[in-house]
Amino acid sequence: MFYYFLRRTAALVPVLLMISIFVFLFIHALPGDPARLLAGESATQEEVEAIRRALNLDRPLLAQYFDFLRNVITLDLGNSLRTGEPVAAMIGRAFMPTFWLSICALGWSVAFGLVAGVISAVRRGSLGDHAGMFLAVSGISMPNFWLGLLLMQLFSVNLGWLGTSGFDEPSDLILPSITLGAGVAAVMARFTRSAVIDVAREDYIRTARAKGLTERVVVWRHALRNALIPVVTMAGLQFGFLLGGSIVVEKVFRWPGLGTLLLDAINFRDYSVVQAEIMLFSLQFLLINLAVDMLYGFINPAIRYK
């Protein structure tokens, strides 16, 4: 398993290199001039050119890319073009709010999705099954921004129970985590239901029932455990999407996280921040996939890595 881990880790290097090229080209293809935005509309062309030289934006694109690549390798993300603050400090300040939001959203959505999916699979074709799957489809189809506004109207404006924006206390996590995790819960419920139904047809499930085991033991200890591998895969992918895809929810709730920071950086064409954040999102997604693959061996000891 250790050598498999080393090979998978080494394979991340060319992937990240390709991502860095696409990120750099994408950022510089965006319309707008950061030097002009910083100088203001009333600035002269000479003042704009002076700012561009100060920010090294007048250098050839290839030279700028190698500067960016060197900074990534040495973990020196540079300074923000807009504020001059170190990019690492800005990302570090915004990372934990997004992390806790993603953890809370993933926690409740996976728990709900597992329970709802198993119950729907066990009671396949019943009214409860149809109701659960209807809620799952609704959760997938419902836009995040609409659900967030609906929850704010009900629990913040009408009832006054929870805040509407910011991250000042733990209770502020409730509404944005529900909004962010609704789609994940729906996906997990449908995926768990399908996985458990497939496993329930296997011979060892019939053998477990023939041995006189209770239905609860058969479902939760045998069926669910063997159905967890595709479910864990989906949970890992969803966690990666939550970390990098919470932009809309953060904007609705004015959450001080990575999504809000990324939107502000794009608006001001802050190349350093945008490049660093997209590379961070990509690295997170790749590492989560690697962690999920390594978990397979713990969930099912029959799996061996070569």
Secondary structure in CASP SS format (residue, H / E / C, confidence):
PFRMAT SS
TARGET T0000
AUTHOR 0000-0000-0000
METHOD secondary structure of the structure
MODEL  1
M C 1.00
F H 1.00
Y H 1.00
Y H 1.00
F H 1.00
L H 1.00
R H 1.00
R H 1.00
T H 1.00
A H 1.00
A H 1.00
L H 1.00
V H 1.00
P H 1.00
V H 1.00
L H 1.00
L H 1.00
M H 1.00
I H 1.00
S H 1.00
I H 1.00
F H 1.00
V H 1.00
F H 1.00
L H 1.00
F H 1.00
I H 1.00
H H 1.00
A H 1.00
L C 1.00
P C 1.00
G C 1.00
D C 1.00
P H 1.00
A H 1.00
R H 1.00
L H 1.00
L H 1.00
A H 1.00
G C 1.00
E C 1.00
S C 1.00
A C 1.00
T C 1.00
Q H 1.00
E H 1.00
E H 1.00
V H 1.00
E H 1.00
A H 1.00
I H 1.00
R H 1.00
R H 1.00
A H 1.00
L C 1.00
N C 1.00
L C 1.00
D C 1.00
R C 1.00
P C 1.00
L H 1.00
L H 1.00
A H 1.00
Q H 1.00
Y H 1.00
F H 1.00
D H 1.00
F H 1.00
L H 1.00
R H 1.00
N H 1.00
V H 1.00
I H 1.00
T C 1.00
L C 1.00
D C 1.00
L C 1.00
G C 1.00
N E 1.00
S C 1.00
L C 1.00
R C 1.00
T C 1.00
G C 1.00
E C 1.00
P E 1.00
V H 1.00
A H 1.00
A H 1.00
M H 1.00
I H 1.00
G H 1.00
R H 1.00
A H 1.00
F H 1.00
M H 1.00
P H 1.00
T H 1.00
F H 1.00
W H 1.00
L H 1.00
S H 1.00
I H 1.00
C H 1.00
A H 1.00
L H 1.00
G H 1.00
W H 1.00
S H 1.00
V H 1.00
A H 1.00
F H 1.00
G H 1.00
L H 1.00
V H 1.00
A H 1.00
G H 1.00
V H 1.00
I H 1.00
S H 1.00
A H 1.00
V H 1.00
R C 1.00
R C 1.00
G C 1.00
S C 1.00
L H 1.00
G H 1.00
D H 1.00
H H 1.00
A H 1.00
G H 1.00
M H 1.00
F H 1.00
L H 1.00
A H 1.00
V H 1.00
S H 1.00
G H 1.00
I H 1.00
S H 1.00
M C 1.00
P C 1.00
N H 1.00
F H 1.00
W H 1.00
L H 1.00
G H 1.00
L H 1.00
L H 1.00
L H 1.00
M H 1.00
Q H 1.00
L H 1.00
F H 1.00
S H 1.00
V H 1.00
N H 1.00
L C 1.00
G C 1.00
W C 1.00
L C 1.00
G C 1.00
T C 1.00
S C 1.00
G C 1.00
F C 1.00
D C 1.00
E C 1.00
P H 1.00
S H 1.00
D H 1.00
L H 1.00
I H 1.00
L H 1.00
P H 1.00
S H 1.00
I H 1.00
T H 1.00
L H 1.00
G H 1.00
A H 1.00
G H 1.00
V H 1.00
A H 1.00
A H 1.00
V H 1.00
M H 1.00
A H 1.00
R H 1.00
F H 1.00
T H 1.00
R H 1.00
S H 1.00
A H 1.00
V H 1.00
I H 1.00
D H 1.00
V H 1.00
A H 1.00
R C 1.00
E C 1.00
D H 1.00
Y H 1.00
I H 1.00
R H 1.00
T H 1.00
A H 1.00
R H 1.00
A H 1.00
K C 1.00
G C 1.00
L C 1.00
T C 1.00
E H 1.00
R H 1.00
V H 1.00
V H 1.00
V H 1.00
W H 1.00
R H 1.00
H H 1.00
A H 1.00
L H 1.00
R H 1.00
N H 1.00
A H 1.00
L H 1.00
I H 1.00
P H 1.00
V H 1.00
V H 1.00
T H 1.00
M H 1.00
A H 1.00
G H 1.00
L H 1.00
Q H 1.00
F H 1.00
G H 1.00
F H 1.00
L H 1.00
L H 1.00
G H 1.00
G C 1.00
S C 1.00
I H 1.00
V H 1.00
V H 1.00
E H 1.00
K H 1.00
V H 1.00
F C 1.00
R C 1.00
W C 1.00
P C 1.00
G C 1.00
L H 1.00
G H 1.00
T H 1.00
L H 1.00
L H 1.00
L H 1.00
D H 1.00
A H 1.00
I H 1.00
N H 1.00
F C 1.00
R C 1.00
D C 1.00
Y H 1.00
S H 1.00
V H 1.00
V H 1.00
Q H 1.00
A H 1.00
E H 1.00
I H 1.00
M H 1.00
L H 1.00
F H 1.00
S H 1.00
L H 1.00
Q H 1.00
F H 1.00
L H 1.00
L H 1.00
I H 1.00
N H 1.00
L H 1.00
A H 1.00
V H 1.00
D H 1.00
M H 1.00
L H 1.00
Y H 1.00
G H 1.00
F H 1.00
I H 1.00
N C 1.00
P C 1.00
A C 1.00
I C 1.00
R C 1.00
Y C 1.00
K C 1.00
END
